[in-house]
Amino acid sequence: MTVEQVSAVRSFNGTQYVFKHKSESLSCEMTFGVYVPDHTIGEKLPGLLYLSGLTCTHANVMEKGGAQIGASKLRLIFIHPDTSPRGEGVPDADRYDLGQGAGFYIDATRAPWSSHFKMRSYIESELLATVASVVPALDSARVGITGHSMGGHGALTLGLSRPDLFRSISAFAPISHPTECAWGHTLFGEYLGDEAKEEWKKFDAAILLSSYSGPARSILVDQGTEDNFLKQNQLQPESLKSHRAATVELRMQSGYDHSYYFIATFMYDHIEHHHKQLIQ
Ligand SMILES: N[C@@H](CCC(=O)N[C@@H](CSC=O)C(=O)NCC(=O)O)C(=O)O
C-alpha cells in the first residue's frame, strides 16, 4: 500500500495532514485528511471519521469545520476523506447532487457508476487500514463516525450497519430518510436502480433505526431550524426515532442554517460525544 503525504501543517499542538493513495475499491487516486494530536511513541488514540456532504472534498471540514481544537483537547484523531471517486475516466453529471462529489456512501450497481462509485466499500474496507498505515497511533478498535448532510446519512447508515467498525455515532443535519426525499430518489435511482427499492432500504437511516438490534448506541443529531434543505424536506430528522438499543438525541438548533458556520458551532459537542463513548 503506497500512501503519499501531500502536506503537514502544525495546528493546536498537533499536525493536520493530507495524504493521497491509489484506491482499489474506487479505481482512482483518493485524497484524505487526518488531524493527529501530539502523542508519545507507541501511544494509541481513538479516531473519529467525518463524512462530508454533497460537493465537498476532504478540504471543506479541514478549513471550516473547526475540529482541530476539540480533537487536540480531547486527544482524538480526526479523519476526513473525500466524498466520491474523482478524475479522468470517472463518470460525472451536469448537476451538483450526482456523480463526482456525490458518492452517497453506497456501492453503485448500475452503469456507468458501478465502475468507480463504491464509497461504502472504500469506507468499510480500505480507508481505516490506509490511515492506520501512516498514522500508527490510530486505535482502529476505537473509532466513531459522524458527518454532515449526505455525510450524516453516511455516518448513520454505516454506524448502524457496522457496529463492529464504529463504536459511536453522531450527525449534523443528516439526510435521514432518503427513500422518501428527492435527493434519495435521484441518487438511489441512478446508483442502484428504480427497480431495486428493497435494496434502497438498507441505506436509509430511519428504516435501519426502526429495526436496529445491535449493541447499545446513543446517537447525537444536531439540526438547524433555518436550514434550506430542511425546509425542502430533504432531511426529515423527525423520522429518526429511538428504537430498542439505539437512542437518538435530536437537538433543533434555533436560527442555524446548513452551512459550516452551523457545523463549526457544534463540532466540539460532537467530538465530546464520541470521546465519552470511545474512552470507555
Ligand atoms: N452548491 C449547492 C449546494 C451544495 C451544498 O450545500 N453542499 C453542502 C452539503 S449539502 C448535503 O450533502 C456542503 O457541505 N457544501 C460545502 C460547503 O463548504 O459549504 C447548491 O447550489 O445548492
The ligand as an ORCA input file, in Angstrom:
! r2SCAN-3c Opt
* xyz 0 1
  N     -23.980     24.129     -4.324
  C     -25.227     23.566     -3.983
  C     -25.317     23.293     -2.523
  C     -24.316     22.281     -2.086
  C     -24.227     22.247     -0.574
  O     -24.842     22.999      0.138
  N     -23.446     21.306     -0.084
  C     -23.315     21.167      1.341
  C     -23.732     19.799      1.715
  S     -25.411     19.505      1.204
  C     -25.705     17.852      1.519
  O     -24.959     16.959      1.416
  C     -21.891     21.475      1.743
  O     -21.380     20.947      2.716
  N     -21.257     22.367      0.981
  C     -19.860     22.692      1.161
  C     -19.571     23.927      1.960
  O     -18.366     24.199      2.155
  O     -20.494     24.608      2.421
  C     -26.350     24.477     -4.432
  O     -26.112     25.148     -5.364
  O     -27.447     24.428     -3.831
*
